[in-house]
C-alpha cells in the first residue's frame, strides 16, 4: 500500500509525539504509535507500564483501542516509533489486535535514523491470524 508522503509524515509525527508521553519506568523502552483509519483519521497512543507487568499496554494497542473507542472499525496503517538504533516491529499481541481491525494494514516501523525505517504488510508479520472465521 502506498500512502501519500504527507500522510506518512503525519503518522510518523503523531507516533513520535506520543512516545514522549510513554510511561515506561521499568523497561525504559518508550514507544509511540499512530493508526490511520479508513476515514483518514489518525489516533495515537503510547506504551503504559504497570508494576503488575501483565497490566501494561503497548503503544500500538493503545492507539488502536483509542480509534475503536471513537467509532473506527477499519485501520489501514500504523506507524510505530522507538528511540532505538533499529526499528522495532509490533509484538505478537499487537499484531493479533491489528488483524482484528486491519488485516491489510501497512506497518511502518521507524526511529530517528531514517535508514532504519521498515515497512511491512500485516500479512507479512502475521500470516495466519486468528479471526472471527476461526470461531
N, C-alpha and C positions, 0 to 999 in steps of 0.2 A: 504494500500500500504506500503510495506516495502522497504525502501531505504537503501543503504549501509551506515554504520556508518560514514565513511569518507565524504560521500556526505552530510549527515545531518549536520555534523560538519562544512563543508564549507558553507552551507546555514546559519547556526547559526552565524558563524564568520562574514560573509558579512552583515547580518542583524544588528548585534551588532555594527560593524564599521559604518554602515550607520546612526545609531541613533546618533552618535557623530556629524553628520552634520545636524541634525534636526534644524529647525528654529521654535521654539515654545515659543516666548516671552510672549504670552498671557496666554496659558494654562499651560506652564511649563511641558508639557507632551510629552517628546521626544519619538518617535517611529522609529524603523528601520525595514525594510522588505527586504527580498531577495526571488526572484522567480526562480524556476528551470524549464527550458523549456524541451520539449520532445527531443531536440537535445543535452541535457546535459549542456546547457549554464546557467549561473547564472547572474541575473541582480538585482541590489539593488536600494533602494530608501528610503528617509526619509520624515517625515511629514514636510510640509512647511505651516506655518500660514500666514495670511494676516490681517491687521487691518479691512478690509472688510471681516468678517469671512466666508462668503459664497464662497470666492475665495481661501480659504485654500485647501490643498490636503493632503490626508492621505498617509502614507508611502507605504501601500500595493498598492494603485492605482498608485502611483508614480513609484514603481518598475515594475508593470505590463505594464504601458504605456512606460516605458523605454525599456522593452523587445519587445513590439509590434513595437515601432518605429525603432527597429533594425531588424525587419522581423519575429519575433516569432509570432506564431499563436496558440500555444498549451502550456499551463502551467500545469505542473504535480505536483508541490508542492510550497508552500510558507511558509517561516519562518517569524514570527513576534516577534520582541524583544521590551520589555519595561523594564525600570529600576524600577520595582514595586515589591511589595511582592507577588502578584498573577499575573499569566499570563493573558493577555488581548486578546480576540478574535477580529477579524476584525469587523468593523461596518457594518451595512446593505448595504450601498452603495458599500463598498469594496467587500462584498460577492457577490453582483449582478455583478459587473465588473469581478470578478474572474470567475463567472459562464459563462460569455461570452467566456472565453479563457481556462477554466479548470474545466469543470463540475465534473470530477472525482479527482480533486486535493486534495492532502494531505495538511492540515493546521497545522503547528507546531507553537504553541504559547509558548514563554519561557521568563524567567527572569534570573537574576544571581543566583537564588535559584533553583538548579537542580530539586528538588522535585516538584516545581511549574509547570513544563512543562506539556502542554496539547497537545494532538494530536486528530484531528478531520478530518473526511472527509468533503468536502464542502457540500455534500448532507445532512449530519447531521446538519450543520449550516444553510443551506438554502435549505430546502427540495423541494420547488416548485418554482424555479426561473423563471423569465420572460425571454424568449429567442426568437430566430428567428422564432421558431414554433408558438409563440404566436401572431405573426403579421398577 
